Amino acid sequence: MAGMPSWDSLLSVLKVLSRRKRVPASSEGSSLRRCLSTVDLVALGVGSTLGAGVYILAGEVAKTTSGPSIVLSFLIAAVVSALAGLCYAEFGARVPLAGSAYLYSYVTVGELWAFIAGWNLLLSYVIGTASVARAWSATFDQLLGKKMGRFLGAYTTMSSVGLAEHPDAFAAGLVVLLAGLLSFGVKESTTVNKAFTTLNVLVLLFVTVSGFIKGDLSNWKLREDDLPRAAVPKAGNQSVADNMTSAFGVGGFMPYGFTGTLAGASTCFYAFVGFDCIATTGEEVRDPRRSIPVGIILSLLICFLAYFGVSAALTLMMPYYLLDTMSPLPVAFEYVGWSSAKHAVAVGSLCALTTSLLGSMFPMPRILYAMARDGLLFKPLAKVSRRQCPVVATLVSGGVAAFLALLFDLKALVDMMSIGTLLAYSLVAGCVLLLRYRPEPRAQDTPAGKVPAVQLWWDHLIQLPLHPTPRSSTTVAWALTAVAALVCAVSWVSTAGLPCLRAGGAWCIAALALPLLGILVAALLIWRQPQSRERASFTVPCLPFLPLLSITINSILMARLSAAAWLRYLLWMAIGFLIYFGYGIRHSAESRRPEESAPGEPPGSTAREVALEPCGTARCSSAPGQ
């Protein structure tokens, strides 16, 4: 009996950590201004995703990893990104509020996971903002002949570990300027974003058309003999020639083989990161249940077409082994005799960096605002201006990003940012599964008298109920937990045991095959459970396989990141847990809500009914300040 109080305390703590957000039945009470259209969201998603990487990444991946098959690498990366995009689109249709993955986790799996998702998103956006601001500064400095860099390097050199070579006041000032623009109003910010995004897309269209006009299809059909060699192949120097040829593969469309195409796809995947910023605008869109899914899907499609067109044009204009990894497009235009086109490329690059910077800064204050409004972060961050903009969160997040851009070397922090983004993607995919298999209000398991528990579960798997019940929902939750553990095993084996797998080691193959088989069994078990019949304006197809595939791929990509990145990530999470357990857990808005349901309301949290509410209600499109 002495152990009972401690057990009760543990259950009480677990109950607190898993409490779910109760979303109001109507979103009309939002203090943010509903003024964004579907076009605004598409421009925001394209601008955030289609950054300066399109001007650099294609050349680097094509030369060293994929060759002309980079177009397939971008296709594979786009499909993988679409898996996460579909999950975000469904949640955007069901829960049209500010918060993105943070909110989706809160209404589905509970407060602790929601805080982890939100803290991860803040990490991704603040590092993304600072790194893009530094890239903007470096690009502009290059156009000026690197005069700023030489001046700052001569008078303000810093030599400490982790700091940049010199303070980048230009990058910090740019972040502060855009933070001021964002705090002025959301409509004004998106208007500027649309202008720069349009210019960027027009430049990329010019690059693509030019490449197809000046390109030569023979550059996709190079023979191994066409590649540079140290000497003519003879018996005496055969190995030298082979070594030189192997640096550029074997020619053709896939010079590095299909493995090179897949390796290129894993790099190209990060070029599609950014579309999730659309999901943070749920309280500022006129018709969020329709506009958010359409915005996410269209922005991913436009970005894929842009990446596909630029990479195809680049590899058609010149042989892949001659591409410049730092400035591929200007060098390619010089190769075909259009050197003056480099000015258009420079304009497009600055436009892309500007929209990417706005795309990183736009969602950051909205995550801060949502977490502060729920009490998990400090309340002043939830203050809204007279123009219905989260002004304090905008200025604070902009100040932190400006400080990072001013002083720190951000190259080492980018991998840490990737961990946060991929984990948020995985959480949203898991939440979609739990939401779709959640029991409906008043759903109960059929009583079965005095029957052994094992027999009950077996009968439940064979004779499935017509509607989700608490037991079927629990089955899905445990199966998803098993998938998470098995995915970790697959990720570790595919990364740490890669040399053994390439050598065909039987133990390594078995260690990879068994967890994959377990994931397949768990997927089939989830598939057998009844889904909720409630529908939204958009739902993820092929459930549960697409979300589970997304979780698996995201986990493998996370496992490929360095141990140093993981250590820095764990330090960031430790800081977050100190804030949550020291402040958020006691000030959470959910802790002050009554446990019982409102009169006339079915048992269960309001979040359940709202999350499963069909679209088409009149209140979706109206809000104050419209």
Residue pairs with C-beta under 8 A, 6 or more apart in sequence:
16 111
16 585
16 591
17 110
17 111
17 112
17 585
18 109
18 110
18 111
18 112
19 110
19 111
19 588
19 590
19 591
20 106
20 107
20 108
20 109
20 110
20 111
20 590
20 605
20 607
21 103
21 106
21 107
21 111
21 114
21 374
21 590
21 607
22 590
22 593
22 605
22 606
22 607
23 95
23 97
23 107
23 606
23 607
23 610
23 611
24 606
24 610
25 606
25 609
25 610
26 619
27 96
27 97
27 282
27 283
27 288
27 619
27 620
27 623
28 619
28 622
28 623
28 624
30 97
30 98
30 283
30 623
30 624
31 384
31 388
32 98
32 186
32 283
32 284
32 369
32 384
32 388
32 389
32 390
32 625
33 185
33 186
33 187
33 284
33 387
33 388
33 389
33 623
33 624
33 625
33 626
34 283
34 284
34 285
34 286
34 622
34 623
34 624
34 625
34 626
35 186
35 187
35 284
35 286
35 625
35 626
36 186
36 187
36 190
36 281
36 284
36 285
36 286
36 291
37 285
37 286
37 291
38 287
38 290
38 291
38 294
38 295
38 298
39 194
40 190
40 194
40 285
41 278
41 281
41 285
41 291
41 292
41 294
41 295
41 296
41 299
42 294
42 295
42 298
42 299
42 302
43 190
43 193
43 194
43 197
43 198
44 190
44 193
44 277
44 278
44 281
44 295
44 299
44 358
44 359
44 362
45 274
45 275
45 277
45 278
45 295
45 296
45 298
45 299
45 300
45 303
45 359
46 197
46 201
46 299
46 302
46 303
46 355
47 193
47 196
47 197
47 200
47 355
47 356
47 358
47 359
48 274
48 275
48 277
48 355
48 356
48 358
48 359
48 360
48 362
49 271
49 272
49 273
49 274
49 275
49 299
49 300
49 303
49 359
50 197
50 200
50 201
50 204
50 302
50 303
50 306
50 307
50 352
50 355
50 356
51 132
51 271
51 274
51 352
51 353
51 355
51 356
51 359
52 132
52 135
52 139
52 349
52 352
52 353
52 356
53 270
53 271
54 204
54 271
54 306
54 307
54 310
54 352
55 328
55 329
55 345
55 348
55 349
55 352
56 325
56 326
56 327
56 328
57 267
57 268
57 271
58 70
58 307
58 310
58 311
58 314
58 328
59 314
59 323
59 324
59 325
59 326
59 327
59 328
59 329
59 331
59 332
60 325
60 328
61 70
61 73
61 264
61 267
61 268
61 311
62 68
62 70
62 264
62 311
62 314
62 315
62 320
62 323
62 328
63 320
63 321
63 323
63 325
63 328
64 325
65 73
65 256
65 260
65 263
65 264
65 267
66 72
66 73
66 254
66 256
66 260
66 261
66 263
66 264
67 249
67 252
67 253
67 254
67 255
67 256
67 260
67 315
67 320
68 219
68 220
68 253
68 254
68 255
68 315
68 320
69 253
69 254
69 255
69 256
69 260
69 261
69 264
70 261
70 264
70 268
70 311
70 315
71 308
71 311
71 312
71 315
72 261
72 265
73 261
73 262
73 264
73 265
73 267
73 268
74 265
74 268
74 271
74 304
74 307
74 308
74 311
75 304
75 308
76 261
76 262
76 265
76 268
77 265
77 266
77 268
77 269
77 271
77 272
78 272
78 300
78 303
78 304
78 307
80 265
80 269
80 550
80 553
81 269
81 272
81 273
81 275
81 300
82 297
82 300
83 429
83 546
83 547
83 549
83 550
83 553
84 276
84 425
84 428
84 429
84 550
84 554
85 275
85 296
85 297
85 300
86 297
86 540
86 541
86 546
87 425
87 428
87 429
87 431
87 432
87 540
87 547
87 550
88 100
88 101
88 275
88 276
88 278
88 279
88 296
88 428
89 292
89 293
89 296
89 297
89 538
89 540
90 293
90 432
90 536
90 538
90 539
90 540
91 104
91 279
91 428
91 431
91 432
91 435
92 278
92 279
92 282
92 288
92 289
92 292
92 293
92 296
92 538
93 288
93 289
93 290
93 292
93 293
93 536
93 537
93 538
93 539
93 615
94 289
94 435
94 536
94 610
94 611
94 612
94 613
95 103
95 104
95 107
95 282
95 610
95 611
96 282
96 283
96 285
96 288
96 289
96 292
96 620
97 103
97 282
97 283
97 370
98 280
98 281
98 282
98 283
98 284
98 366
98 367
98 369
98 370
99 106
99 118
99 280
99 282
99 366
99 367
99 370
99 371
100 121
100 276
100 277
100 279
100 280
100 363
100 366
100 367
100 424
101 117
101 118
101 120
101 121
101 276
101 279
101 424
101 425
101 427
101 428
102 114
102 115
102 117
102 118
102 121
102 367
102 370
102 371
103 114
103 282
103 370
104 117
104 279
104 427
104 428
104 431
105 113
105 114
105 116
105 117
105 427
105 428
105 431
106 114
106 374
106 607
107 607
107 610
107 611
108 431
108 434
108 435
108 438
108 607
108 611
109 427
109 430
109 431
109 434
111 376
111 585
111 588
111 590
112 580
113 427
114 376
115 371
115 376
115 576
115 580
115 584
116 423
116 427
116 573
116 576
117 423
117 424
117 427
117 428
118 367
118 370
118 371
118 376
119 572
119 573
119 576
119 580
120 419
120 420
120 421
120 423
120 424
121 276
121 363
121 367
121 420
121 421
121 424
122 364
122 367
122 368
122 397
123 416
123 417
123 420
123 569
123 572
124 417
124 420
124 421
124 424
125 360
125 361
125 363
125 364
125 367
125 397
126 364
126 397
126 400
126 401
126 404
127 404
127 410
127 413
127 414
127 416
127 417
128 360
128 417
129 175
129 357
129 360
129 361
129 364
129 397
129 398
129 401
129 404
129 405
130 171
130 175
130 401
130 402
130 404
130 405
130 408
130 410
131 405
131 410
131 413
131 414
131 417
132 353
132 356
132 357
132 360
133 168
133 171
133 172
133 174
133 175
133 357
133 401
133 402
133 405
134 164
134 168
134 171
134 405
134 410
135 353
136 171
136 174
136 350
136 353
136 354
136 357
137 148
137 168
137 170
137 171
137 174
137 405
138 149
139 346
139 349
139 350
139 353
140 148
140 170
140 350
141 147
141 148
141 149
141 170
143 346
148 170
149 166
152 166
152 167
152 168
152 169
153 165
153 166
156 166
156 167
157 165
157 166
158 164
158 165
158 166
158 167
158 407
162 408
162 409
162 412
163 407
163 408
163 409
164 407
164 408
164 409
164 410
165 409
167 406
167 407
168 405
168 406
169 406
171 402
171 405
171 406
172 402
172 403
172 405
172 406
173 402
174 357
174 405
175 357
175 361
175 398
175 401
175 402
175 405
176 398
176 399
176 402
178 357
178 358
178 361
178 398
179 361
179 394
179 395
179 397
179 398
179 399
179 401
179 402
180 398
181 188
181 189
181 192
182 189
182 358
182 361
182 362
182 365
182 389
182 394
182 398
183 385
183 389
183 391
183 394
183 395
183 398
184 387
184 389
185 387
185 389
186 284
186 388
186 389
189 358
189 362
192 358
193 355
193 358
193 359
193 362
196 351
196 354
196 355
196 358
197 351
197 355
199 347
199 348
199 351
200 348
200 351
200 352
200 355
201 302
201 306
202 348
203 344
203 345
203 347
203 348
203 351
204 306
204 309
204 310
204 348
205 309
206 341
206 344
207 309
207 310
207 313
207 329
207 344
207 345
207 348
208 306
208 309
208 310
208 312
208 313
209 313
210 313
210 317
210 333
210 338
210 341
211 309
211 310
211 312
211 313
211 314
211 316
211 317
211 332
212 312
212 313
212 316
214 317
214 336
214 337
214 338
215 313
215 316
215 317
216 316
216 317
217 316
219 315
219 316
219 317
219 318
219 319
219 320
220 252
220 253
220 315
220 316
221 252
221 253
222 251
222 252
222 255
222 319
222 320
223 251
223 252
224 245
224 250
224 251
225 251
226 251
226 319
227 244
227 245
227 248
227 249
227 251
227 321
228 244
228 248
228 321
229 241
229 244
229 245
230 237
230 240
230 241
230 243
230 244
231 237
231 240
231 241
232 241
233 241
233 242
248 255
248 320
248 321
249 255
249 256
249 257
249 260
250 257
254 260
254 261
255 320
256 263
266 557
266 560
268 307
269 557
270 418
271 303
271 307
272 300
272 303
272 304
273 418
273 421
274 356
274 359
274 360
275 296
275 299
275 300
275 303
276 363
276 421
276 424
276 425
277 359
277 360
277 362
277 363
278 292
278 295
278 296
278 299
279 292
279 296
280 362
280 363
280 366
280 367
281 288
281 292
281 362
281 363
281 366
282 288
282 292
283 623
285 291
285 292
286 621
286 623
286 626
287 620
287 621
288 620
289 536
289 537
289 615
289 620
290 537
290 615
290 620
293 537
293 538
310 329
314 323
314 328
314 329
314 332
315 323
317 332
317 333
317 335
317 336
318 331
318 332
318 335
318 336
322 335
323 331
323 332
324 330
324 331
324 332
329 342
329 345
330 339
330 341
330 342
330 345
330 346
333 339
333 341
333 342
333 345
334 342
361 397
361 398
361 401
364 393
364 397
364 398
364 401
365 390
365 393
365 394
365 396
365 397
365 398
366 390
366 393
368 377
368 381
368 390
368 393
368 396
368 397
369 381
369 382
369 384
369 390
369 393
371 377
371 381
371 584
372 378
372 379
372 380
372 381
372 382
372 393
373 382
373 589
374 588
374 589
374 590
375 584
375 587
375 588
375 589
375 590
375 591
376 580
376 584
376 587
376 588
377 579
377 583
377 584
378 583
379 587
380 392
381 390
381 392
381 393
381 396
382 390
382 392
382 393
383 390
383 391
383 392
383 393
384 390
384 391
385 391
388 624
388 625
404 410
412 564
412 565
412 568
413 568
415 561
415 562
415 564
415 565
416 565
416 568
416 569
416 572
418 557
418 558
418 561
418 565
419 558
419 561
419 565
419 566
419 569
420 569
422 554
422 555
422 557
422 558
423 554
423 558
425 550
425 554
426 550
426 551
426 554
426 555
429 547
429 548
429 550
429 551
429 554
430 480
430 484
430 547
430 551
432 540
432 543
432 547
433 476
433 480
433 526
433 543
433 544
433 547
433 548
434 473
434 476
434 477
434 480
435 532
435 611
435 612
436 531
436 532
436 539
436 540
436 543
437 468
437 472
437 473
437 476
437 526
437 529
437 530
437 531
437 532
438 468
438 473
438 532
438 608
438 611
438 612
439 467
439 468
439 469
439 470
439 472
439 473
440 467
440 468
440 532
440 533
440 534
440 612
441 602
441 603
441 604
441 608
441 609
442 602
442 603
443 467
443 468
443 469
443 470
444 469
444 470
445 465
445 469
445 470
445 471
446 465
446 469
448 456
448 459
451 459
456 471
457 471
457 475
460 471
460 472
460 475
461 475
461 525
461 528
464 472
464 528
464 529
464 530
465 472
465 530
466 530
467 530
467 532
467 533
468 529
468 530
468 531
468 532
469 530
472 529
472 530
473 529
475 525
475 526
475 529
476 526
476 529
479 522
479 523
479 525
479 526
480 522
480 526
482 518
482 522
483 519
483 522
483 523
483 548
483 551
484 551
486 515
486 516
486 518
486 519
486 522
487 515
487 519
487 551
487 552
487 555
488 555
489 511
489 515
490 512
490 515
490 516
490 519
490 552
490 555
490 556
491 555
491 556
491 558
491 559
492 559
493 501
493 508
493 511
493 512
493 515
494 501
494 512
494 556
494 559
495 556
495 559
495 560
497 505
497 508
497 511
497 512
500 507
500 508
501 508
501 509
501 512
519 548
519 552
522 548
523 544
523 545
523 548
526 544
526 548
527 543
527 544
527 545
531 543
532 612
534 612
534 613
534 614
535 614
535 615
536 612
536 613
536 614
536 615
537 615
537 616
540 546
540 547
585 591
597 603
597 604
597 606
598 606
602 609
